[in-house]
Amino acid sequence: MPKLKTHKGAKKRFHFTATGKILRTKGMKSHFRRRKAKRVKRQFDEMIPLHKTYTTKVRRLLPYGLP
């Protein structure tokens, strides 16, 4: 069985927790930051859980993440 390749773009964008959940970063954080509220800019630093409909797609891109 050949090795599976990790999608490098997905590797930079998603993280796995110890329990197997997939976390993602928020978008829209690099452009027009001056006009956004401080609360919104603080929320950009948080990682939020990925919706369950996308988990199979992301797991296919990251075959060596946690099960």
C-alpha positions as CSV (number, residue, x, y, z in Angstrom):
1,M,0.0,0.0,0.0
2,P,1.6,3.3,-1.0
3,K,1.8,6.3,1.3
4,L,-0.9,8.9,1.2
5,K,0.1,12.5,0.6
6,T,-1.0,15.2,3.0
7,H,-2.6,18.3,1.5
8,K,-0.2,21.1,2.5
9,G,-2.9,23.8,2.3
10,A,-5.2,21.9,4.6
11,K,-2.4,21.1,7.0
12,K,-1.8,24.9,7.5
13,R,-5.5,25.6,8.0
14,F,-6.9,22.8,10.2
15,H,-5.8,21.4,13.6
16,F,-6.9,18.3,15.4
17,T,-7.8,18.2,19.1
18,A,-6.9,15.3,21.3
19,T,-10.5,14.1,21.2
20,G,-10.4,14.1,17.3
21,K,-12.3,17.3,16.6
22,I,-11.1,19.4,13.8
23,L,-10.6,23.1,14.4
24,R,-10.5,25.8,11.8
25,T,-9.5,29.5,11.6
26,K,-11.9,32.2,10.6
27,G,-11.6,34.0,7.2
28,M,-11.8,37.7,6.4
29,K,-9.1,38.5,8.9
30,S,-6.4,40.1,6.6
31,H,-8.2,42.8,4.7
32,F,-9.9,46.0,6.0
33,R,-9.0,45.3,9.6
34,R,-9.1,49.0,10.6
35,R,-12.8,49.3,10.1
36,K,-13.7,46.1,12.1
37,A,-14.6,46.3,15.7
38,K,-12.1,45.3,18.4
39,R,-14.4,42.5,19.5
40,V,-14.5,41.1,16.0
41,K,-10.7,41.3,15.7
42,R,-10.3,39.4,19.0
43,Q,-12.6,36.7,17.7
44,F,-10.3,36.2,14.7
45,D,-7.6,34.7,17.0
46,E,-9.9,31.9,18.2
47,M,-10.1,28.5,16.5
48,I,-13.6,27.3,16.0
49,P,-14.8,23.7,15.4
50,L,-15.4,22.6,11.8
51,H,-19.0,21.8,10.9
52,K,-19.7,18.0,10.8
53,T,-20.6,18.1,7.1
54,Y,-17.0,18.9,6.2
55,T,-15.2,16.5,8.5
56,T,-15.0,13.7,5.9
57,K,-13.6,16.0,3.3
58,V,-10.9,17.4,5.6
59,R,-10.0,13.9,6.9
60,R,-9.4,12.8,3.3
61,L,-7.0,15.7,2.8
62,L,-5.2,15.0,6.2
63,P,-4.9,11.2,6.3
64,Y,-2.3,11.2,9.1
65,G,-4.3,13.4,11.5
66,L,-5.9,11.9,14.6
67,P,-8.6,9.3,13.9
